[in-house]
Amino acid sequence: MFERVLSFLKDLPGGGRPRAADDEARVAAAALLFHVMNADGVHQDVEWERFKQILAETYSVSGDELVALARAGEKADNEAVDLYAFTSVLKRHLDADGRKAFVQLLWEMVYADGELDELEDNVVWRIAELIGVERRDRIEARQRVAARLPAAKGSSRDE
């Protein structure tokens, strides 16, 4: 599955550069962000826009490259049978601080619609566990994101 998605990315203009490991990690991250976005079964435009914004800011992509990364993440998530394929890639490519920062991005995705859904909370919990982020760090990341968003509603199972 990853090979097909990476092949897709390499066919983009400028895709011949030696970035296979970076592309693999970017697609894994995009797939997990997409998975969180869809965890509650409701796909809102504001969530899709936030998804693209997170990808653009995190990976310094725009235009066709941004669209391709978003589509690759969506496709990879739709084809995946579990989260491990993605989390194992991120665990290999990110240090401890990078993994904590990624969990904060997941919370940014959760709160894109201003609400915390129980299913989204559960998915972030599972991803954090799989990439080795401690409960305390996961909760602190959620609290930081929620504090910045006065319209954030809902509570976590950790509270």
N, C-alpha and C positions, 0 to 999 in steps of 0.2 A: 504494500500500500504506500509506504513512504517513498519507495523508489519511483512510483508513478507520479506522485505529487512533486518530488524533487526534479524529476525529468521535466515536468511542466514548468517549474520555475526556471530551469536552465535554458528553456527555449525562449525566454523573454529577452528583449534587447539587453545586451550587457551580461547575459546569463552565463557566458563562457568563463567568467572569472572563477578562480578557485575558492568557492564559498560553500562547498557542499555541507560542511559541518555547521556553519552558520545558518544555512538554509534549513537544514534539518531541525535545528533548535527553534528557528523562527516559525516554521510550520507547526511544530509541536506546541509552541506557545499559542499560536493563533487557533489551533484546534481546541485547546483547553479553554481559551477565552470564549470561543464560539459555543462550546459545550455548556459553559456556565450561563451564557446569554440565553440559551434555549432550555435550561433546566426546568423552568417553571411552565413551559409549554406555551408561553405567550411571547411572540416575536413583535416587538414594537420598533418603529422607525428610530426613536431616540436611542434605543439599545444598539441598533445597527450602526448608527452614526458614532456612538461612543466607542464601539468595537473598532471601527476604522480609525478613530482619533487615537486610541491607545496604541494601535499598531504603528500609526504614522509617527507618533512621538517617541515610542520605545525603540523602533528600529530605523528611524530616519528614512522612511519611504514615503513616496507620494505618487500621484498619477497612476500610470499603468502598473507600476511595481506594487503599489498599495492595493489596488484592485486584485491583482494576481495573488498577493499574499492572503488577503481576506478570503478569496475563493478557494485557495489551497487549504486554508484552515477549515473552512466549511466542508469541503470535500473530504478531507482527512477525517474529520469528526464523524461525518455521515457514514464513512466506510469502516470506522473503528468498531471493534467488539468490546473494548474496555479502555480504561484510561492509562493503563500501564505503558503502552507503547509510547505515549507522549511524555508521561512523567519520568520514565527512565531516561529519556533523551535529555530532559531538562536537568535531572539530577546529575548527569554526567557533565553537562555544559555550564552549569551555574555553580558558583561557590555558595556558601551559607547565606551571605548577605544578598546575593542575587536571587536565591530562592525565596527569601523573605520579601524582597521587593516584588517578585512575581506574585506572591500571595496578595500583596496589596493591590496589584493590578486586577486580580480576580475580584476583589471587593469593589474596585472601581466599576467593574462590569456589572456586578450584582446590583449596585446602587444606581446604575444608569437610569433606571425608571423611577427612582426615588423610593423603592420598596425592597425590603428583604423578605424573600420567600423562603419557606422552610426547605424546599428542594434545592434552591441555590445555596443556602447555608450548608446543607449536607454535602453538596458537590465540592464546595471549597474545602470543607473539612477533609474529605477523602483525598483530594489533590494534595493538600498540605501534608497530610500523613504520608502519602506516597513519595513526596519529594523531600521529606525529612524536616519539615518546619514544625516546631514545637507548638503546642496548644496556646501557650502564653503569647508567642509571637503572632500567631494567627488572630487571636483576639485583639491584640494591640493594633494590628494592621486594620482590622475591621473598625475599631473605635476611631482611629485616625481618619479614615475615609468618611465614616458617618458624621463625625464632628464637623467636617468641612461642608457637609450637605444638610442644611437645616430642614429640608423637606424629607430627609430619610426617615422611613417608617419601618416598623417591624422590629422584632427582637430576635436575637440569636439563641440557639439552644444552649449556648455557653453562658448566658447571663443568669 
